[in-house]
Amino acid sequence: MAMSEGGHSSNDAVPYINVTPLIDVLLVLLIIFMVISPQKPHQFEAKIPEKPPENQPDTPPDPLSLLVTLSKAGGVYKLNTEEMKDLTSLQDRLFSALNGRPADRKAVFIKGPRTIHYGEVVKVIDVVKQAGGQPIGLQIEGLDQ
């Protein structure tokens, strides 16, 4: 077999990349992006809250979340700063505080000392669930110092 100077015989196929299919794919992608680009938003809309009317009376806002505090001795509960003597009064007060609130403002936190029995905390969690509080968060005394 006679070899040519380049190392290839005269009968071998010369490697050649056909770019026509690649160009077709690129043109299709270009058309797709040209069709999609006018549908993209060109600016961001900022929703600014409206100014409240001037003649509206000032009312103290409801706290965003409610805090139920358990005492170290047990049996005494606080809803924010209001003291409750038993679980039924706590449940009634929680129900009236949560009634009418939107779903994203029904968070209730339960705060108690580390030494309290777990069963007492579970009773309070059940009362909060029955009153409609959700989500329920647990806190340990001493974290706010």
Protein Blocks (a to p, Z undefined) as FASTA:
>chain_A
ZZdfkopafkbccddddfklmmmmmmmmmmmmmmmmmmpcfbdcddddddddfklccddd
ddfbdcddddfkgoiacehjaccfbfklmmmmmmmmmgopafklmcccddddfkbcfklm
mmmmmmmmmnopacdddddehklZZ
